[in-house]
Amino acid sequence: MPRYCVFCNIVAGNEPANVIYEDDQFIVIQNVLRWVPIMLLAMTKEHKTQAELWAEHIGDVGRIAAEIGPQYCPGGFRVLSNFGYDAMQSQEHGHLHIVGGTHLGPYA
């Protein structure tokens, strides 16, 4: 684990979060950022990089996102993943964004 990881601290119960889903390996939380009405983050509880998340767990975390998305965004949603600074990845702990709640428009 890096010297400080907000997601690891949320998993450990040391930081508050609105938990949407949780099992032994994965957690989905509501993002504190509100760029769109619904912005959820799906991740492993164990600290993984974005590349490790995709290489080792994308099937499971993708399944969870596909189950939760329609519950919170019945009109449709996107699943996004940022890799690196230029893509605006702000947390080292790998995660998927589940975004929706409004018409999202075309891709950037």
N, CA, C and O atoms as a printed pandas DataFrame, in Angstrom:
     atom_number atom_name residue_name chain_id  residue_number  x_coord  y_coord  z_coord
0              1         N          MET        A               1    0.841   -1.177    0.000
1              2        CA          MET        A               1    0.000    0.000    0.000
2              3         C          MET        A               1    0.885    1.239    0.000
3              4         O          MET        A               1    1.898    1.271    0.698
4              5         N          PRO        A               2    0.517    2.261   -0.773
5              6        CA          PRO        A               2    1.299    3.498   -0.762
6              7         C          PRO        A               2    1.186    4.191    0.589
7              8         O          PRO        A               2    0.377    3.796    1.430
8              9         N          ARG        A               3    1.992    5.216    0.794
9             10        CA          ARG        A               3    2.006    5.876    2.112
10            11         C          ARG        A               3    0.645    6.417    2.515
11            12         O          ARG        A               3    0.321    6.399    3.702
12            13         N          TYR        A               4   -0.175    6.902    1.572
13            14        CA          TYR        A               4   -1.544    7.316    1.897
14            15         C          TYR        A               4   -2.444    6.992    0.709
15            16         O          TYR        A               4   -2.146    7.363   -0.426
16            17         N          CYS        A               5   -3.528    6.309    0.976
17            18        CA          CYS        A               5   -4.516    5.990   -0.054
18            19         C          CYS        A               5   -5.899    6.176    0.559
19            20         O          CYS        A               5   -6.277    5.445    1.474
20            21         N          VAL        A               6   -6.649    7.146    0.060
21            22        CA          VAL        A               6   -7.979    7.412    0.607
22            23         C          VAL        A               6   -8.883    6.191    0.460
23            24         O          VAL        A               6   -9.690    5.921    1.349
24            25         N          PHE        A               7   -8.768    5.449   -0.640
25            26        CA          PHE        A               7   -9.625    4.286   -0.827
26            27         C          PHE        A               7   -9.281    3.181    0.165
27            28         O          PHE        A               7  -10.181    2.530    0.695
28            29         N          CYS        A               8   -8.002    2.958    0.424
29            30        CA          CYS        A               8   -7.606    1.969    1.439
30            31         C          CYS        A               8   -8.116    2.386    2.817
31            32         O          CYS        A               8   -8.533    1.543    3.612
32            33         N          ASN        A               9   -8.079    3.675    3.094
33            34        CA          ASN        A               9   -8.599    4.163    4.378
34            35         C          ASN        A               9  -10.106    4.015    4.482
35            36         O          ASN        A               9  -10.625    3.754    5.567
36            37         N          ILE        A              10  -10.814    4.177    3.379
37            38        CA          ILE        A              10  -12.266    3.937    3.375
38            39         C          ILE        A              10  -12.538    2.466    3.647
39            40         O          ILE        A              10  -13.392    2.140    4.471
40            41         N          VAL        A              11  -11.830    1.578    2.971
41            42        CA          VAL        A              11  -12.000    0.135    3.174
42            43         C          VAL        A              11  -11.722   -0.233    4.628
43            44         O          VAL        A              11  -12.432   -1.058    5.203
44            45         N          ALA        A              12  -10.705    0.366    5.222
45            46        CA          ALA        A              12  -10.341    0.076    6.612
46            47         C          ALA        A              12  -11.298    0.702    7.622
47            48         O          ALA        A              12  -11.214    0.415    8.817
48            49         N          GLY        A              13  -12.209    1.557    7.149
49            50        CA          GLY        A              13  -13.143    2.213    8.059
50            51         C          GLY        A              13  -12.584    3.463    8.709
51            52         O          GLY        A              13  -13.168    3.977    9.663
52            53         N          ASN        A              14  -11.464    3.960    8.209
53            54        CA          ASN        A              14  -10.827    5.145    8.790
54            55         C          ASN        A              14  -11.277    6.449    8.150
55            56         O          ASN        A              14  -10.957    7.524    8.658
56            57         N          GLU        A              15  -12.011    6.376    7.046
57            58        CA          GLU        A              15  -12.544    7.562    6.370
58            59         C          GLU        A              15  -13.999    7.272    6.029
59            60         O          GLU        A              15  -14.350    6.129    5.736
60            61         N          PRO        A              16  -14.849    8.297    6.062
61            62        CA          PRO        A              16  -16.264    8.061    5.755
62            63         C          PRO        A              16  -16.497    7.868    4.263
63            64         O          PRO        A              16  -15.760    8.389    3.426
64            65         N          ALA        A              17  -17.538    7.109    3.953
65            66        CA          ALA        A              17  -17.952    6.918    2.561
66            67         C          ALA        A              17  -19.375    6.389    2.550
67            68         O          ALA        A              17  -19.804    5.700    3.476
68            69         N          ASN        A              18  -20.096    6.718    1.496
69            70        CA          ASN        A              18  -21.412    6.143    1.269
70            71         C          ASN        A              18  -21.200    4.872    0.457
71            72         O          ASN        A              18  -20.986    4.929   -0.753
72            73         N          VAL        A              19  -21.261    3.732    1.126
73            74        CA          VAL        A              19  -21.004    2.442    0.498
74            75         C          VAL        A              19  -22.286    1.965   -0.178
75            76         O          VAL        A              19  -23.330    1.847    0.465
76            77         N          ILE        A              20  -22.198    1.695   -1.465
77            78        CA          ILE        A              20  -23.328    1.245   -2.274
78            79         C          ILE        A              20  -23.379   -0.280   -2.319
79            80         O          ILE        A              20  -24.458   -0.871   -2.319
80            81         N          TYR        A              21  -22.209   -0.911   -2.358
81            82        CA          TYR        A              21  -22.096   -2.364   -2.465
82            83         C          TYR        A              21  -20.804   -2.784   -1.795
83            84         O          TYR        A              21  -19.804   -2.068   -1.841
84            85         N          GLU        A              22  -20.833   -3.960   -1.167
85            86        CA          GLU        A              22  -19.615   -4.477   -0.550
86            87         C          GLU        A              22  -19.719   -5.988   -0.431
87            88         O          GLU        A              22  -20.762   -6.525   -0.057
88            89         N          ASP        A              23  -18.625   -6.667   -0.754
89            90        CA          ASP        A              23  -18.491   -8.089   -0.462
90            91         C          ASP        A              23  -17.075   -8.302    0.073
91            92         O          ASP        A              23  -16.414   -7.337    0.457
92            93         N          ASP        A              24  -16.606   -9.528    0.104
93            94        CA          ASP        A              24  -15.292   -9.808    0.684
94            95         C          ASP        A              24  -14.136   -9.172   -0.089
95            96         O          ASP        A              24  -13.119   -8.824    0.510
96            97         N          GLN        A              25  -14.275   -9.014   -1.415
97            98        CA          GLN        A              25  -13.173   -8.528   -2.241
98            99         C          GLN        A              25  -13.377   -7.142   -2.842
99           100         O          GLN        A              25  -12.407   -6.457   -3.167
100          101         N          PHE        A              26  -14.637   -6.724   -2.992
101          102        CA          PHE        A              26  -14.930   -5.511   -3.757
102          103         C          PHE        A              26  -15.810   -4.551   -2.969
103          104         O          PHE        A              26  -16.522   -4.942   -2.044
104          105         N          ILE        A              27  -15.738   -3.289   -3.361
105          106        CA          ILE        A              27  -16.554   -2.256   -2.748
106          107         C          ILE        A              27  -16.929   -1.239   -3.828
107          108         O          ILE        A              27  -16.144   -0.952   -4.731
108          109         N          VAL        A              28  -18.136   -0.707   -3.714
109          110        CA          VAL        A              28  -18.585    0.380   -4.577
110          111         C          VAL        A              28  -19.021    1.509   -3.667
111          112         O          VAL        A              28  -19.838    1.318   -2.766
112          113         N          ILE        A              29  -18.467    2.693   -3.912
113          114        CA          ILE        A              29  -18.788    3.855   -3.088
114          115         C          ILE        A              29  -19.288    4.987   -3.976
115          116         O          ILE        A              29  -19.047    5.016   -5.183
116          117         N          GLN        A              30  -19.991    5.914   -3.337
117          118        CA          GLN        A              30  -20.403    7.124   -4.039
118          119         C          GLN        A              30  -19.222    8.078   -4.058
119          120         O          GLN        A              30  -18.608    8.335   -3.022
120          121         N          ASN        A              31  -18.905    8.602   -5.232
121          122        CA          ASN        A              31  -17.800    9.546   -5.365
122          123         C          ASN        A              31  -18.185   10.871   -4.723
123          124         O          ASN        A              31  -19.327   11.312   -4.848
124          125         N          VAL        A              32  -17.248   11.506   -4.041
125          126        CA          VAL        A              32  -17.522   12.821   -3.465
126          127         C          VAL        A              32  -17.582   13.895   -4.539
127          128         O          VAL        A              32  -18.190   14.945   -4.329
128          129         N          LEU        A              33  -16.957   13.647   -5.695
129          130        CA          LEU        A              33  -17.050   14.571   -6.817
130          131         C          LEU        A              33  -18.418   14.420   -7.468
131          132         O          LEU        A              33  -18.936   13.308   -7.566
132          133         N          ARG        A              34  -18.997   15.505   -7.906
133          134        CA          ARG        A              34  -20.356   15.483   -8.461
134          135         C          ARG        A              34  -20.386   16.108   -9.847
135          136         O          ARG        A              34  -21.132   17.059  -10.082
136          137         N          TRP        A              35  -19.582   15.584  -10.769
137          138        CA          TRP        A              35  -19.578   16.110  -12.128
138          139         C          TRP        A              35  -20.853   15.744  -12.860
139          140         O          TRP        A              35  -21.273   16.457  -13.771
140          141         N          VAL        A              36  -21.471   14.643  -12.472
141          142        CA          VAL        A              36  -22.758   14.195  -12.998
142          143         C          VAL        A              36  -23.598   13.761  -11.802
143          144         O          VAL        A              36  -23.050   13.545  -10.721
144          145         N          PRO        A              37  -24.917   13.627  -11.968
145          146        CA          PRO        A              37  -25.756   13.275  -10.813
146          147         C          PRO        A              37  -25.354   11.972  -10.115
147          148         O          PRO        A              37  -25.378   11.895   -8.886
148          149         N          ILE        A              38  -24.986   10.949  -10.892
149          150        CA          ILE        A              38  -24.564    9.671  -10.298
150          151         C          ILE        A              38  -23.112    9.424  -10.691
151          152         O          ILE        A              38  -22.774    9.389  -11.874
152          153         N          MET        A              39  -22.261    9.256   -9.685
153          154        CA          MET        A              39  -20.856    8.973   -9.927
154          155         C          MET        A              39  -20.386    8.012   -8.843
155          156         O          MET        A              39  -20.069    8.418   -7.725
156          157         N          LEU        A              40  -20.347    6.726   -9.197
157          158        CA          LEU        A              40  -19.953    5.674   -8.273
158          159         C          LEU        A              40  -18.571    5.160   -8.649
159          160         O          LEU        A              40  -18.159    5.255   -9.805
160          161         N          LEU        A              41  -17.860    4.618   -7.672
161          162        CA          LEU        A              41  -16.527    4.066   -7.891
162          163         C          LEU        A              41  -16.518    2.611   -7.449
163          164         O          LEU        A              41  -16.838    2.310   -6.299
164          165         N          ALA        A              42  -16.154    1.709   -8.349
165          166        CA          ALA        A              42  -16.078    0.281   -8.058
166          167         C          ALA        A              42  -14.615   -0.132   -8.042
167          168         O          ALA        A              42  -13.854    0.221   -8.943
168          169         N          MET        A              43  -14.224   -0.883   -7.015
169          170        CA          MET        A              43  -12.810   -1.230   -6.851
170          171         C          MET        A              43  -12.634   -2.475   -6.002
171          172         O          MET        A              43  -13.561   -2.942   -5.340
172          173         N          THR        A              44  -11.413   -2.999   -6.040
173          174        CA          THR        A              44  -11.042   -4.064   -5.115
174          175         C          THR        A              44  -10.796   -3.434   -3.752
175          176         O          THR        A              44  -10.421   -2.265   -3.654
176          177         N          LYS        A              45  -11.010   -4.215   -2.711
177          178        CA          LYS        A              45  -10.675   -3.726   -1.371
178          179         C          LYS        A              45   -9.163   -3.698   -1.186
179          180         O          LYS        A              45   -8.627   -2.806   -0.528
180          181         N          GLU        A              46   -8.488   -4.665   -1.760
181          182        CA          GLU        A              46   -7.029   -4.698   -1.704
182          183         C          GLU        A              46   -6.479   -3.641   -2.664
183          184         O          GLU        A              46   -6.982   -3.481   -3.776
184          185         N          HIS        A              47   -5.463   -2.935   -2.232
185          186        CA          HIS        A              47   -4.872   -1.901   -3.080
186          187         C          HIS        A              47   -4.264   -2.532   -4.327
187          188         O          HIS        A              47   -3.380   -3.384   -4.241
188          189         N          LYS        A              48   -4.746   -2.105   -5.473
189          190        CA          LYS        A              48   -4.235   -2.541   -6.779
190          191         C          LYS        A              48   -4.063   -1.301   -7.641
191          192         O          LYS        A              48   -4.800   -0.327   -7.488
192          193         N          THR        A              49   -3.094   -1.335   -8.543
193          194        CA          THR        A              49   -2.970   -0.257   -9.514
194          195         C          THR        A              49   -4.085   -0.425  -10.549
195          196         O          THR        A              49   -4.765   -1.451  -10.583
196          197         N          GLN        A              50   -4.258    0.583  -11.381
197          198        CA          GLN        A              50   -5.261    0.507  -12.438
198          199         C          GLN        A              50   -4.953   -0.681  -13.372
199          200         O          GLN        A              50   -5.857   -1.424  -13.754
200          201         N          ALA        A              51   -3.687   -0.848  -13.730
201          202        CA          ALA        A              51   -3.291   -1.953  -14.607
202          203         C          ALA        A              51   -3.559   -3.304  -13.941
203          204         O          ALA        A              51   -4.032   -4.229  -14.601
204          205         N          GLU        A              52   -3.266   -3.431  -12.656
205          206        CA          GLU        A              52   -3.528   -4.683  -11.936
206          207         C          GLU        A              52   -5.025   -4.971  -11.851
207          208         O          GLU        A              52   -5.451   -6.116  -12.002
208          209         N          LEU        A              53   -5.818   -3.932  -11.611
209          210        CA          LEU        A              53   -7.268   -4.112  -11.573
210          211         C          LEU        A              53   -7.760   -4.709  -12.884
211          212         O          LEU        A              53   -8.531   -5.669  -12.887
212          213         N          TRP        A              54   -7.313   -4.140  -13.993
213          214        CA          TRP        A              54   -7.736   -4.626  -15.310
214          215         C          TRP        A              54   -7.201   -6.018  -15.601
215          216         O          TRP        A              54   -7.926   -6.849  -16.150
216          217         N          ALA        A              55   -5.962   -6.290  -15.252
217          218        CA          ALA        A              55   -5.357   -7.589  -15.563
218          219         C          ALA        A              55   -5.925   -8.719  -14.706
219          220         O          ALA        A              55   -6.044   -9.852  -15.171
220          221         N          GLU        A              56   -6.273   -8.417  -13.466
221          222        CA          GLU        A              56   -6.636   -9.466  -12.519
222          223         C          GLU        A              56   -8.114   -9.526  -12.156
223          224         O          GLU        A              56   -8.611  -10.589  -11.784
224          225         N          HIS        A              57   -8.829   -8.402  -12.255
225          226        CA          HIS        A              57  -10.178   -8.353  -11.677
226          227         C          HIS        A              57  -11.239   -7.705  -12.550
227          228         O          HIS        A              57  -12.360   -7.497  -12.086
228          229         N          ILE        A              58  -10.925   -7.378  -13.799
229          230        CA          ILE        A              58  -11.884   -6.606  -14.593
230          231         C          ILE        A              58  -13.189   -7.363  -14.808
231          232         O          ILE        A              58  -14.252   -6.745  -14.864
232          233         N          GLY        A              59  -13.133   -8.672  -14.929
233          234        CA          GLY        A              59  -14.370   -9.440  -15.096
234          235         C          GLY        A              59  -15.295   -9.293  -13.904
235          236         O          GLY        A              59  -16.493   -9.062  -14.067
236          237         N          ASP        A              60  -14.746   -9.427  -12.710
237          238        CA          ASP        A              60  -15.562   -9.329  -11.498
238          239         C          ASP        A              60  -16.057   -7.904  -11.237
239          240         O          ASP        A              60  -17.238   -7.690  -10.967
240          241         N          VAL        A              61  -15.154   -6.946  -11.320
241          242        CA          VAL        A              61  -15.566   -5.575  -11.046
242          243         C          VAL        A              61  -16.481   -5.059  -12.160
243          244         O          VAL        A              61  -17.366   -4.243  -11.903
244          245         N          GLY        A              62  -16.276   -5.524  -13.387
245          246        CA          GLY        A              62  -17.171   -5.172  -14.474
246          247         C          GLY        A              62  -18.565   -5.744  -14.280
247          248         O          GLY        A              62  -19.557   -5.071  -14.560
248          249         N          ARG        A              63  -18.649   -6.977  -13.806
249          250        CA          ARG        A              63  -19.944   -7.602  -13.510
250          251         C          ARG        A              63  -20.683   -6.812  -12.434
251          252         O          ARG        A              63  -21.887   -6.578  -12.540
252          253         N          ILE        A              64  -19.955   -6.404  -11.401
253          254        CA          ILE        A              64  -20.567   -5.614  -10.324
254          255         C          ILE        A              64  -21.075   -4.283  -10.870
255          256         O          ILE        A              64  -22.183   -3.858  -10.544
256          257         N          ALA        A              65  -20.269   -3.630  -11.696
257          258        CA          ALA        A              65  -20.688   -2.351  -12.292
258          259         C          ALA        A              65  -21.926   -2.547  -13.157
259          260         O          ALA        A              65  -22.833   -1.716  -13.132
260          261         N          ALA        A              66  -21.977   -3.636  -13.921
261          262        CA          ALA        A              66  -23.118   -3.904  -14.788
262          263         C          ALA        A              66  -24.383   -4.214  -13.988
263          264         O          ALA        A              66  -25.488   -3.963  -14.469
264          265         N          GLU        A              67  -24.239   -4.752  -12.783
265          266        CA          GLU        A              67  -25.396   -5.019  -11.915
266          267         C          GLU        A              67  -25.871   -3.752  -11.215
267          268         O          GLU        A              67  -27.075   -3.534  -11.077
268          269         N          ILE        A              68  -24.946   -2.925  -10.777
269          270        CA          ILE        A              68  -25.297   -1.728  -10.008
270          271         C          ILE        A              68  -25.747   -0.582  -10.908
271          272         O          ILE        A              68  -26.642    0.178  -10.537
272          273         N          GLY        A              69  -25.140   -0.448  -12.077
273          274        CA          GLY        A              69  -25.463    0.652  -12.982
274          275         C          GLY        A              69  -26.944    0.832  -13.231
275          276         O          GLY        A              69  -27.453    1.938  -13.046
276          277         N          PRO        A              70  -27.670   -0.213  -13.647
277          278        CA          PRO        A              70  -29.093   -0.043  -13.924
278          279         C          PRO        A              70  -29.925    0.317  -12.686
279          280         O          PRO        A              70  -30.978    0.943  -12.806
280          281         N          GLN        A              71  -29.456   -0.076  -11.513
281          282        CA          GLN        A              71  -30.180    0.255  -10.283
282          283         C          GLN        A              71  -30.147    1.752   -9.996
283          284         O          GLN        A              71  -31.136    2.323   -9.536
284          285         N          TYR        A              72  -29.017    2.379  -10.267
285          286        CA          TYR        A              72  -28.839    3.795   -9.955
286          287         C          TYR        A              72  -29.022    4.703  -11.175
287          288         O          TYR        A              72  -29.277    5.898  -11.029
288          289         N          CYS        A              73  -28.894    4.140  -12.359
289          290        CA          CYS        A              73  -28.993    4.907  -13.608
290          291         C          CYS        A              73  -29.875    4.146  -14.589
291          292         O          CYS        A              73  -29.370    3.641  -15.592
292          293         N          PRO        A              74  -31.182    4.049  -14.331
293          294        CA          PRO        A              74  -32.036    3.239  -15.194
294          295         C          PRO        A              74  -32.112    3.719  -16.646
295          296         O          PRO        A              74  -32.449    2.934  -17.534
296          297         N          GLY        A              75  -31.807    4.982  -16.898
297          298        CA          GLY        A              75  -31.818    5.501  -18.258
298          299         C          GLY        A              75  -30.540    5.236  -19.024
299          300         O          GLY        A              75  -30.461    5.529  -20.217
300          301         N          GLY        A              76  -29.552    4.694  -18.367
301          302        CA          GLY        A              76  -28.269    4.391  -18.990
302          303         C          GLY        A              76  -27.103    4.952  -18.193
303          304         O          GLY        A              76  -27.268    5.877  -17.397
304          305         N          PHE        A              77  -25.936    4.392  -18.412
305          306        CA          PHE        A              77  -24.744    4.797  -17.672
306          307         C          PHE        A              77  -23.505    4.474  -18.488
307          308         O          PHE        A              77  -23.565    3.748  -19.481
308          309         N          ARG        A              78  -22.392    5.022  -18.054
309          310        CA          ARG        A              78  -21.088    4.702  -18.631
310          311         C          ARG        A              78  -20.198    4.111  -17.553
311          312         O          ARG        A              78  -20.317    4.436  -16.371
312          313         N          VAL        A              79  -19.306    3.239  -17.987
313          314        CA          VAL        A              79  -18.253    2.713  -17.118
314          315         C          VAL        A              79  -16.951    3.249  -17.697
315          316         O          VAL        A              79  -16.624    2.991  -18.856
316          317         N          LEU        A              80  -16.216    3.994  -16.887
317          318        CA          LEU        A              80  -14.995    4.661  -17.330
318          319         C          LEU        A              80  -13.827    4.250  -16.456
319          320         O          LEU        A              80  -14.005    3.869  -15.299
320          321         N          SER        A              81  -12.637    4.329  -17.014
321          322        CA          SER        A              81  -11.424    4.033  -16.263
322          323         C          SER        A              81  -10.312    4.944  -16.762
323          324         O          SER        A              81  -10.040    4.996  -17.962
324          325         N          ASN        A              82   -9.682    5.647  -15.865
325          326        CA          ASN        A              82   -8.617    6.580  -16.214
326          327         C          ASN        A              82   -7.258    5.944  -15.919
327          328         O          ASN        A              82   -7.031    5.399  -14.839
328          329         N          PHE        A              83   -6.363    6.027  -16.902
329          330        CA          PHE        A              83   -5.000    5.517  -16.752
330          331         C          PHE        A              83   -4.024    6.679  -16.888
331          332         O          PHE        A              83   -3.838    7.199  -17.988
332          333         N          GLY        A              84   -3.404    7.089  -15.802
333          334        CA          GLY        A              84   -2.354    8.094  -15.846
334          335         C          GLY        A              84   -2.816    9.536  -15.770
335          336         O          GLY        A              84   -4.006    9.844  -15.824
336          337         N          TYR        A              85   -1.836   10.399  -15.644
337          338        CA          TYR        A              85   -2.061   11.826  -15.428
338          339         C          TYR        A              85   -2.868   12.477  -16.550
339          340         O          TYR        A              85   -3.817   13.212  -16.278
340          341         N          ASP        A              86   -2.506   12.218  -17.793
341          342        CA          ASP        A              86   -3.198   12.844  -18.923
342          343         C          ASP        A              86   -4.672   12.447  -18.990
343          344         O          ASP        A              86   -5.489   13.197  -19.525
344          345         N          ALA        A              87   -5.014   11.294  -18.462
345          346        CA          ALA        A              87   -6.401   10.835  -18.436
346          347         C          ALA        A              87   -7.112   11.270  -17.156
347          348         O          ALA        A              87   -8.260   10.891  -16.924
348          349         N          MET        A              88   -6.443   12.053  -16.336
349          350        CA          MET        A              88   -6.977   12.587  -15.081
350          351         C          MET        A              88   -7.167   11.520  -13.998
351          352         O          MET        A              88   -8.094   11.615  -13.193
352          353         N          GLN        A              89   -6.300   10.512  -13.973
353          354        CA          GLN        A              89   -6.330    9.547  -12.875
354          355         C          GLN        A              89   -5.768   10.232  -11.641
355          356         O          GLN        A              89   -4.598   10.616  -11.618
356          357         N          SER        A              90   -6.597   10.386  -10.615
357          358        CA          SER        A              90   -6.166   11.120   -9.427
358          359         C          SER        A              90   -5.851   10.205   -8.244
359          360         O          SER        A              90   -5.267   10.654   -7.257
360          361         N          GLN        A              91   -6.229    8.930   -8.331
361          362        CA          GLN        A              91   -5.973    7.979   -7.252
362          363         C          GLN        A              91   -5.208    6.786   -7.809
363          364         O          GLN        A              91   -5.546    6.266   -8.873
364          365         N          GLU        A              92   -4.182    6.357   -7.091
365          366        CA          GLU        A              92   -3.409    5.192   -7.530
366          367         C          GLU        A              92   -4.190    3.892   -7.377
367          368         O          GLU        A              92   -3.967    2.944   -8.130
368          369         N          HIS        A              93   -5.097    3.837   -6.418
369          370        CA          HIS        A              93   -5.911    2.646   -6.166
370          371         C          HIS        A              93   -6.856    2.463   -7.355
371          372         O          HIS        A              93   -7.740    3.290   -7.581
372          373         N          GLY        A              94   -6.669    1.383   -8.112
373          374        CA          GLY        A              94   -7.442    1.163   -9.329
374          375         C          GLY        A              94   -8.936    1.124   -9.072
375          376         O          GLY        A              94   -9.385    0.568   -8.070
376          377         N          HIS        A              95   -9.706    1.711   -9.972
377          378        CA          HIS        A              95  -11.158    1.775   -9.817
378          379         C          HIS        A              95  -11.833    2.054  -11.153
379          380         O          HIS        A              95  -11.214    2.568  -12.085
380          381         N          LEU        A              96  -13.109    1.707  -11.230
381          382        CA          LEU        A              96  -13.958    2.045  -12.361
382          383         C          LEU        A              96  -14.950    3.102  -11.920
383          384         O          LEU        A              96  -15.428    3.081  -10.786
384          385         N          HIS        A              97  -15.258    4.020  -12.808
385          386        CA          HIS        A              97  -16.314    5.002  -12.575
386          387         C          HIS        A              97  -17.600    4.490  -13.210
387          388         O          HIS        A              97  -17.593    4.049  -14.359
388          389         N          ILE        A              98  -18.680    4.542  -12.486
389          390        CA          ILE        A              98  -20.014    4.266  -13.011
390          391         C          ILE        A              98  -20.724    5.610  -12.981
391          392         O          ILE        A              98  -21.024    6.123  -11.902
392          393         N          VAL        A              99  -21.000    6.193  -14.153
393          394        CA          VAL        A              99  -21.549    7.550  -14.205
394          395         C          VAL        A              99  -22.847    7.572  -15.001
395          396         O          VAL        A              99  -23.007    6.853  -15.987
396          397         N          GLY        A             100  -23.765    8.414  -14.547
397          398        CA          GLY        A             100  -25.041    8.547  -15.233
398          399         C          GLY        A             100  -25.967    9.481  -14.484
399          400         O          GLY        A             100  -25.531   10.384  -13.770
400          401         N          GLY        A             101  -27.243    9.243  -14.663
401          402        CA          GLY        A             101  -28.244   10.085  -14.028
402          403         C          GLY        A             101  -28.640   11.281  -14.868
403          404         O          GLY        A             101  -29.459   12.096  -14.443
404          405         N          THR        A             102  -28.071   11.396  -16.052
405          406        CA          THR        A             102  -28.368   12.472  -16.986
406          407         C          THR        A             102  -27.915   12.029  -18.368
407          408         O          THR        A             102  -27.182   11.048  -18.499
408          409         N          HIS        A             103  -28.343   12.740  -19.391
409          410        CA          HIS        A             103  -27.837   12.449  -20.726
410          411         C          HIS        A             103  -26.370   12.874  -20.742
411          412         O          HIS        A             103  -26.059   14.028  -20.447
412          413         N          LEU        A             104  -25.490   11.979  -21.073
413          414        CA          LEU        A             104  -24.055   12.233  -20.963
414          415         C          LEU        A             104  -23.438   12.874  -22.202
415          416         O          LEU        A             104  -22.316   13.378  -22.144
416          417         N          GLY        A             105  -24.150   12.861  -23.306
417          418        CA          GLY        A             105  -23.624   13.496  -24.515
418          419         C          GLY        A             105  -22.528   12.666  -25.151
419          420         O          GLY        A             105  -22.254   11.548  -24.715
420          421         N          PRO        A             106  -21.893   13.218  -26.193
421          422        CA          PRO        A             106  -20.843   12.472  -26.899
422          423         C          PRO        A             106  -19.573   12.376  -26.069
423          424         O          PRO        A             106  -19.389   13.096  -25.088
424          425         N          TYR        A             107  -18.715   11.477  -26.484
425          426        CA          TYR        A             107  -17.418   11.326  -25.843
426          427         C          TYR        A             107  -16.557   12.557  -26.095
427          428         O          TYR        A             107  -16.769   13.284  -27.065
428          429         N          ALA        A             108  -15.597   12.783  -25.225
429          430        CA          ALA        A             108  -14.687   13.929  -25.367
430          431         C          ALA        A             108  -13.777   13.734  -26.546
431          432         O          ALA        A             108  -12.940   14.592  -26.828
